[in-house]
Amino acid sequence: MSEKVFIIDSARLAVGRYGSVFKDNLPEELGAHLLDAMLERNGIDAKEIDQIILGNVVAGGGNVARKVGLLSKLPVTTPAVTVDMQCSSGLEAINIARSKIIADDADLIVCGGVESTSRAPWQMEKPHNLYGRNPRVMARQQLSTGEYGDPDMGYACERLAEKYEISRLRQDEFACNSQNKYELAKDLGIFDKEIIEFDGINQDECPRAGTTIEKLAKLRSAFEKNGTITAGNCCPLNDGAGLTFLASQSFCQENKIIPKFEVIASASVGIDPIDFGLGPAVAIEALLKKTNISINDIDRFEINESFAAQVLASMVVSNIPSEKVNVSGGAIAFGHPFGASGTILIRRLITELEREESLRLGIVAMCVGGGQGSAIMIKKVSNV
Protein backbone atom coordinates (compact mmCIF):
# COMPACT_ATOMS: atom_id res chain seq x y z
CA MET A 1 0.00 0.00 0.00
CA SER A 2 1.33 3.45 -0.90
CA GLU A 3 2.42 5.73 1.89
CA LYS A 4 0.13 8.55 2.86
CA VAL A 5 1.89 11.91 2.81
CA PHE A 6 1.43 14.43 5.59
CA ILE A 7 2.37 18.04 6.20
CA ILE A 8 4.13 18.27 9.54
CA ASP A 9 4.97 21.96 9.24
CA SER A 10 4.63 24.82 6.77
CA ALA A 11 5.81 28.39 7.17
CA ARG A 12 6.97 31.45 5.28
CA LEU A 13 8.85 34.67 5.67
CA ALA A 14 7.12 38.00 5.30
CA VAL A 15 6.93 38.98 1.63
CA GLY A 16 9.17 41.90 0.70
CA ARG A 17 8.80 44.45 -2.06
CA TYR A 18 11.27 44.52 -4.95
CA GLY A 19 14.37 46.51 -3.99
CA SER A 20 13.36 46.98 -0.36
CA VAL A 21 13.61 45.04 2.93
CA PHE A 22 15.30 41.94 1.42
CA LYS A 23 17.27 43.74 -1.29
CA ASP A 24 20.62 42.70 0.22
CA ASN A 25 19.66 39.06 0.87
CA LEU A 26 20.27 36.26 -1.59
CA PRO A 27 17.40 33.77 -1.98
CA GLU A 28 19.47 31.03 -0.35
CA GLU A 29 19.93 33.20 2.73
CA LEU A 30 16.18 33.64 3.06
CA GLY A 31 15.59 29.92 2.62
CA ALA A 32 18.32 28.78 5.02
CA HIS A 33 17.06 31.06 7.78
CA LEU A 34 13.53 29.74 7.39
CA LEU A 35 14.70 26.12 7.25
CA ASP A 36 16.78 26.37 10.43
CA ALA A 37 13.95 28.05 12.30
CA MET A 38 11.52 25.32 11.27
CA LEU A 39 13.93 22.54 12.26
CA GLU A 40 14.35 24.12 15.67
CA ARG A 41 10.67 24.67 16.39
CA ASN A 42 9.82 21.09 15.37
CA GLY A 43 12.71 19.50 17.24
CA ILE A 44 13.78 17.65 14.10
CA ASP A 45 17.33 16.35 13.77
CA ALA A 46 18.73 17.82 10.55
CA LYS A 47 20.10 14.37 9.67
CA GLU A 48 16.53 13.11 9.30
CA ILE A 49 15.94 15.26 6.19
CA ASP A 50 16.25 13.05 3.11
CA GLN A 51 16.27 15.81 0.47
CA ILE A 52 15.55 19.46 -0.30
CA ILE A 53 13.36 20.27 -3.32
CA LEU A 54 12.79 23.97 -3.93
CA GLY A 55 11.25 26.10 -6.63
CA ASN A 56 13.03 29.14 -8.02
CA VAL A 57 12.55 31.19 -11.17
CA VAL A 58 14.92 34.14 -11.43
CA ALA A 59 18.09 33.34 -9.46
CA GLY A 60 19.91 32.46 -12.69
CA GLY A 61 20.90 28.88 -11.91
CA GLY A 62 23.45 27.29 -9.62
CA ASN A 63 20.95 24.97 -7.91
CA VAL A 64 19.57 27.37 -5.28
CA ALA A 65 18.17 24.48 -3.22
CA ARG A 66 21.68 23.11 -2.75
CA LYS A 67 22.91 26.50 -1.58
CA VAL A 68 20.03 26.70 0.90
CA GLY A 69 21.08 23.34 2.30
CA LEU A 70 24.73 24.30 2.58
CA LEU A 71 23.90 27.57 4.37
CA SER A 72 21.53 25.82 6.77
CA LYS A 73 22.20 23.33 9.57
CA LEU A 74 21.65 20.36 7.26
CA PRO A 75 24.62 18.03 6.78
CA VAL A 76 26.61 18.38 3.57
CA THR A 77 25.38 14.90 2.56
CA THR A 78 21.76 16.08 2.11
CA PRO A 79 20.93 16.16 -1.64
CA ALA A 80 19.04 19.07 -3.16
CA VAL A 81 17.33 19.93 -6.43
CA THR A 82 15.85 23.14 -7.82
CA VAL A 83 12.59 23.17 -9.83
CA ASP A 84 11.53 25.72 -12.45
CA MET A 85 7.86 25.65 -13.38
CA GLN A 86 7.64 29.42 -13.39
CA CYS A 87 5.01 30.71 -10.95
CA SER A 88 4.08 27.19 -9.85
CA SER A 89 7.65 26.12 -9.07
CA GLY A 90 7.06 25.93 -5.32
CA LEU A 91 3.87 23.95 -5.78
CA GLU A 92 5.55 21.53 -8.20
CA ALA A 93 8.35 21.04 -5.65
CA ILE A 94 5.69 19.73 -3.24
CA ASN A 95 4.24 17.51 -5.98
CA ILE A 96 7.65 15.96 -6.63
CA ALA A 97 8.36 15.50 -2.93
CA ARG A 98 5.01 13.78 -2.43
CA SER A 99 5.73 11.40 -5.32
CA LYS A 100 9.12 10.47 -3.86
CA ILE A 101 7.57 9.67 -0.50
CA ILE A 102 4.79 7.60 -2.09
CA ALA A 103 7.46 5.71 -4.06
CA ASP A 104 9.28 4.99 -0.77
CA ASP A 105 12.33 6.93 -1.94
CA ALA A 106 12.18 9.24 1.09
CA ASP A 107 10.44 9.72 4.44
CA LEU A 108 11.00 13.41 5.17
CA ILE A 109 11.54 16.11 2.55
CA VAL A 110 11.90 19.88 2.80
CA CYS A 111 10.07 21.40 -0.16
CA GLY A 112 8.79 24.79 -1.22
CA GLY A 113 10.54 27.72 -2.82
CA VAL A 114 12.68 30.84 -2.51
CA GLU A 115 12.82 33.95 -4.64
CA SER A 116 14.57 37.29 -4.88
CA THR A 117 13.54 39.52 -7.75
CA SER A 118 15.73 42.17 -6.12
CA ARG A 119 18.91 40.11 -6.54
CA ALA A 120 18.03 38.44 -9.84
CA PRO A 121 20.98 38.61 -12.25
CA TRP A 122 20.70 40.41 -15.56
CA GLN A 123 20.77 38.16 -18.60
CA MET A 124 21.98 39.03 -22.08
CA GLU A 125 21.52 37.27 -25.36
CA LYS A 126 24.68 36.10 -27.04
CA PRO A 127 25.08 37.88 -30.42
CA HIS A 128 24.55 35.64 -33.43
CA ASN A 129 27.57 37.27 -35.03
CA LEU A 130 30.84 36.59 -33.26
CA TYR A 131 31.69 40.28 -33.55
CA GLY A 132 28.21 41.59 -32.80
CA ARG A 133 27.89 44.61 -30.56
CA ASN A 134 25.34 45.79 -28.00
CA PRO A 135 23.89 42.46 -26.86
CA ARG A 136 20.26 42.70 -25.77
CA VAL A 137 19.45 42.54 -22.05
CA MET A 138 16.50 40.16 -21.64
CA ALA A 139 13.53 41.10 -19.50
CA ARG A 140 12.76 37.39 -19.18
CA GLN A 141 13.49 34.06 -20.82
CA GLN A 142 11.20 32.90 -23.61
CA LEU A 143 8.30 30.91 -22.13
CA SER A 144 6.83 29.32 -25.26
CA THR A 145 7.93 28.65 -28.85
CA GLY A 146 6.88 27.57 -32.32
CA GLU A 147 3.35 28.15 -33.53
CA TYR A 148 2.31 29.50 -30.12
CA GLY A 149 4.75 32.38 -30.21
CA ASP A 150 5.75 33.85 -26.89
CA PRO A 151 2.88 36.08 -25.71
CA ASP A 152 3.66 38.47 -22.90
CA MET A 153 1.56 37.51 -19.88
CA GLY A 154 0.08 41.02 -19.63
CA TYR A 155 -0.97 40.88 -23.27
CA ALA A 156 -2.35 37.35 -22.84
CA CYS A 157 -4.32 38.41 -19.79
CA GLU A 158 -5.81 41.35 -21.68
CA ARG A 159 -7.04 38.86 -24.29
CA LEU A 160 -8.51 36.71 -21.52
CA ALA A 161 -10.34 39.72 -20.09
CA GLU A 162 -11.78 40.45 -23.53
CA LYS A 163 -12.83 36.83 -24.10
CA TYR A 164 -14.70 36.57 -20.81
CA GLU A 165 -15.91 40.19 -20.78
CA ILE A 166 -14.12 41.05 -17.55
CA SER A 167 -14.19 44.82 -17.31
CA ARG A 168 -11.62 47.14 -15.76
CA LEU A 169 -14.13 47.94 -13.01
CA ARG A 170 -14.65 44.27 -12.19
CA GLN A 171 -10.90 43.73 -11.98
CA ASP A 172 -10.48 46.77 -9.75
CA GLU A 173 -13.29 45.57 -7.51
CA PHE A 174 -11.57 42.20 -7.15
CA ALA A 175 -8.24 43.89 -6.36
CA CYS A 176 -9.86 46.23 -3.85
CA ASN A 177 -11.50 43.27 -2.12
CA SER A 178 -8.17 41.45 -1.98
CA GLN A 179 -6.55 44.41 -0.25
CA ASN A 180 -9.43 44.96 2.16
CA LYS A 181 -9.77 41.27 3.06
CA TYR A 182 -6.05 41.19 3.78
CA GLU A 183 -6.26 44.22 6.08
CA LEU A 184 -9.15 42.73 8.01
CA ALA A 185 -7.33 39.41 8.41
CA LYS A 186 -4.15 41.20 9.49
CA ASP A 187 -6.06 43.10 12.17
CA LEU A 188 -7.38 39.75 13.43
CA GLY A 189 -3.85 38.30 13.59
CA ILE A 190 -4.64 35.68 10.95
CA PHE A 191 -1.12 35.77 9.45
CA ASP A 192 0.83 35.70 12.71
CA LYS A 193 1.22 31.89 12.82
CA GLU A 194 2.34 31.72 9.20
CA ILE A 195 5.31 34.07 9.30
CA ILE A 196 8.75 33.40 10.80
CA GLU A 197 10.69 36.57 11.54
CA PHE A 198 13.83 37.45 9.60
CA ASP A 199 16.07 40.23 10.97
CA GLY A 200 13.09 41.79 12.70
CA ILE A 201 10.89 41.65 9.59
CA ASN A 202 7.59 39.90 10.30
CA GLN A 203 5.03 41.88 8.28
CA ASP A 204 4.27 41.68 4.57
CA GLU A 205 5.47 44.86 2.90
CA CYS A 206 3.21 45.24 -0.14
CA PRO A 207 -0.40 45.48 1.11
CA ARG A 208 -1.92 48.92 0.57
CA ALA A 209 -4.21 49.82 3.43
CA GLY A 210 -7.11 52.06 2.56
CA THR A 211 -7.33 50.93 -1.06
CA THR A 212 -10.53 52.09 -2.76
CA ILE A 213 -12.11 51.65 -6.16
CA GLU A 214 -11.64 55.37 -6.74
CA LYS A 215 -7.90 55.17 -6.12
CA LEU A 216 -7.52 52.14 -8.38
CA ALA A 217 -9.49 53.83 -11.15
CA LYS A 218 -6.84 56.56 -11.40
CA LEU A 219 -4.04 54.13 -12.35
CA ARG A 220 -2.88 53.88 -15.94
CA SER A 221 -3.07 50.67 -17.90
CA ALA A 222 0.18 48.74 -17.58
CA PHE A 223 0.48 46.74 -20.79
CA GLU A 224 -1.67 48.29 -23.51
CA LYS A 225 -3.05 51.72 -24.27
CA ASN A 226 -6.62 51.74 -22.98
CA GLY A 227 -6.04 48.29 -21.49
CA THR A 228 -7.79 47.00 -18.37
CA ILE A 229 -4.78 45.73 -16.42
CA THR A 230 -2.97 48.13 -14.09
CA ALA A 231 -0.39 47.98 -11.32
CA GLY A 232 -3.32 47.96 -8.92
CA ASN A 233 -5.14 44.87 -10.21
CA CYS A 234 -2.14 42.59 -10.71
CA CYS A 235 0.58 41.39 -8.35
CA PRO A 236 3.80 43.32 -7.59
CA LEU A 237 7.41 42.08 -7.81
CA ASN A 238 8.57 40.43 -4.61
CA ASP A 239 11.15 38.61 -2.53
CA GLY A 240 10.33 35.79 -0.11
CA ALA A 241 10.54 32.17 0.94
CA GLY A 242 8.12 29.44 1.93
CA LEU A 243 8.86 25.89 3.10
CA THR A 244 6.80 22.79 3.83
CA PHE A 245 7.99 19.65 5.61
CA LEU A 246 6.41 16.58 4.01
CA ALA A 247 6.61 13.24 5.83
CA SER A 248 5.50 9.68 5.27
CA GLN A 249 2.90 8.02 7.47
CA SER A 250 5.53 5.63 8.82
CA PHE A 251 7.85 8.53 9.75
CA CYS A 252 5.04 10.21 11.65
CA GLN A 253 4.17 7.00 13.48
CA GLU A 254 7.78 6.20 14.38
CA ASN A 255 8.37 9.72 15.70
CA LYS A 256 4.98 10.04 17.43
CA ILE A 257 4.03 13.02 15.26
CA ILE A 258 0.32 13.71 14.86
CA PRO A 259 0.00 15.80 11.68
CA LYS A 260 -3.05 17.90 10.99
CA PHE A 261 -3.02 17.80 7.18
CA GLU A 262 -2.62 15.19 4.45
CA VAL A 263 -1.72 15.91 0.82
CA ILE A 264 -4.43 14.03 -1.06
CA ALA A 265 -3.56 14.55 -4.73
CA SER A 266 -2.07 16.92 -7.27
CA ALA A 267 -2.54 17.74 -10.94
CA SER A 268 -0.42 19.60 -13.48
CA VAL A 269 -1.72 20.48 -16.94
CA GLY A 270 -0.68 22.17 -20.16
CA ILE A 271 -2.80 24.66 -22.14
CA ASP A 272 -2.34 27.14 -24.98
CA PRO A 273 0.13 29.84 -23.81
CA ILE A 274 -2.30 32.62 -24.76
CA ASP A 275 -4.78 31.10 -22.28
CA PHE A 276 -2.21 30.65 -19.48
CA GLY A 277 -4.52 32.44 -17.03
CA LEU A 278 -6.99 29.56 -17.18
CA GLY A 279 -4.36 27.19 -15.80
CA PRO A 280 -5.98 27.05 -12.32
CA ALA A 281 -9.39 26.15 -13.77
CA VAL A 282 -8.03 23.35 -15.97
CA ALA A 283 -5.82 22.00 -13.16
CA ILE A 284 -8.68 22.06 -10.65
CA GLU A 285 -10.90 20.17 -13.11
CA ALA A 286 -8.20 17.52 -13.58
CA LEU A 287 -7.67 17.25 -9.82
CA LEU A 288 -11.36 16.82 -9.05
CA LYS A 289 -11.69 14.19 -11.77
CA LYS A 290 -8.70 12.31 -10.39
CA THR A 291 -10.08 12.29 -6.84
CA ASN A 292 -13.75 11.86 -7.81
CA ILE A 293 -14.60 14.80 -5.55
CA SER A 294 -17.17 17.47 -6.38
CA ILE A 295 -16.20 21.13 -6.46
CA ASN A 296 -19.00 21.71 -3.96
CA ASP A 297 -17.12 19.55 -1.45
CA ILE A 298 -14.11 21.89 -1.44
CA ASP A 299 -14.29 24.28 1.50
CA ARG A 300 -11.55 26.74 0.58
CA PHE A 301 -9.53 27.70 -2.49
CA GLU A 302 -6.27 29.62 -2.62
CA ILE A 303 -5.79 30.72 -6.23
CA ASN A 304 -2.68 32.74 -6.97
CA GLU A 305 -3.52 36.30 -7.94
CA SER A 306 -1.05 37.05 -10.70
CA PHE A 307 -3.79 39.15 -12.29
CA ALA A 308 -7.33 39.86 -11.13
CA ALA A 309 -8.62 39.01 -14.63
CA GLN A 310 -6.94 35.61 -14.55
CA VAL A 311 -8.53 34.60 -11.23
CA LEU A 312 -11.94 35.91 -12.29
CA ALA A 313 -11.79 33.98 -15.57
CA SER A 314 -10.79 30.78 -13.77
CA MET A 315 -13.65 31.20 -11.30
CA VAL A 316 -16.11 31.57 -14.18
CA VAL A 317 -14.79 28.52 -16.01
CA SER A 318 -14.67 26.34 -12.87
CA ASN A 319 -17.87 27.74 -11.33
CA ILE A 320 -16.12 28.39 -8.02
CA PRO A 321 -18.13 30.33 -5.43
CA SER A 322 -16.34 33.64 -4.77
CA GLU A 323 -16.92 33.35 -1.00
CA LYS A 324 -14.60 30.32 -0.92
CA VAL A 325 -11.70 31.95 -2.77
CA ASN A 326 -8.81 33.78 -1.08
CA VAL A 327 -10.94 34.69 1.92
CA SER A 328 -8.10 36.66 3.55
CA GLY A 329 -6.86 38.31 0.37
CA GLY A 330 -4.30 37.15 -2.14
CA ALA A 331 -1.11 37.98 -3.99
CA ILE A 332 -2.46 41.28 -5.29
CA ALA A 333 -2.25 42.34 -1.64
CA PHE A 334 0.62 40.39 -0.05
CA GLY A 335 2.73 39.72 -3.14
CA HIS A 336 3.98 36.98 -5.42
CA PRO A 337 7.64 35.91 -4.96
CA PHE A 338 7.45 33.56 -7.94
CA GLY A 339 9.17 30.35 -6.83
CA ALA A 340 7.97 30.67 -3.23
CA SER A 341 4.31 31.40 -3.88
CA GLY A 342 3.12 27.79 -4.14
CA THR A 343 4.15 27.00 -0.60
CA ILE A 344 3.03 30.39 0.68
CA LEU A 345 -0.45 29.48 -0.57
CA ILE A 346 -0.25 26.01 1.01
CA ARG A 347 0.50 27.71 4.33
CA ARG A 348 -2.37 30.16 3.68
CA LEU A 349 -4.76 27.28 2.99
CA ILE A 350 -3.75 25.51 6.20
CA THR A 351 -4.49 28.67 8.16
CA GLU A 352 -7.91 29.09 6.57
CA LEU A 353 -8.93 25.45 7.11
CA GLU A 354 -7.90 25.69 10.75
CA ARG A 355 -10.13 28.69 11.40
CA GLU A 356 -13.32 26.62 11.52
CA GLU A 357 -13.72 23.05 12.76
CA SER A 358 -16.18 22.19 9.99
CA LEU A 359 -13.74 23.05 7.19
CA ARG A 360 -12.00 19.96 5.82
CA LEU A 361 -10.87 20.11 2.18
CA GLY A 362 -8.92 22.78 0.32
CA ILE A 363 -7.18 23.37 -3.01
CA VAL A 364 -4.26 25.57 -4.02
CA ALA A 365 -4.14 26.37 -7.73
CA MET A 366 -1.86 28.48 -9.92
CA CYS A 367 -1.48 29.63 -13.49
CA VAL A 368 1.90 29.30 -15.19
CA GLY A 369 3.52 31.47 -17.85
CA GLY A 370 4.01 29.48 -21.05
CA GLY A 371 0.60 27.84 -20.73
CA GLN A 372 0.38 25.47 -17.76
CA GLY A 373 -1.56 25.05 -14.54
CA SER A 374 -1.04 23.28 -11.25
CA ALA A 375 -3.21 22.33 -8.29
CA ILE A 376 -2.87 20.47 -4.98
CA MET A 377 -5.61 19.23 -2.65
CA ILE A 378 -5.06 18.89 1.10
CA LYS A 379 -7.31 17.44 3.79
CA LYS A 380 -7.55 18.16 7.50
CA VAL A 381 -7.13 14.98 9.52
CA SER A 382 -7.54 14.17 13.20
CA ASN A 383 -4.98 11.36 13.44
CA VAL A 384 -2.57 9.22 11.46
Secondary structure, DSSP 8 states (H G I E B T S, - for coil): ----EEEEEEEE---EETTSTTTT--HHHHHHHHHHHHHHHHT--GGG--EEEEE-SSS-SS-HHHHHHHHSSS-TT--EEEE--GGGHHHHHHHHHHHHHHTTS-SEEEEEEEEESTT---EE---SSTT--S--EESS-----GGG----HHHHHHHHHHHTT--HHHHHHHHHHHHHHHHHHHHTTTTTTTB--BTTB-S-S---TT--HHHHHTS-BSSSTT-S-BTTSB---EEEEEEEEEEEHHHHHHTT---SEEEEEEEEEE--GGGGGGHHHHHHHHHHHHHT--GGG--EEEE--SBHHHHHHHHHHHT--GGGB-TT--HHHH---GGGHHHHHHHHHHHHHHTSTT--EEEEEEEETTTEEEEEEEEE-S--
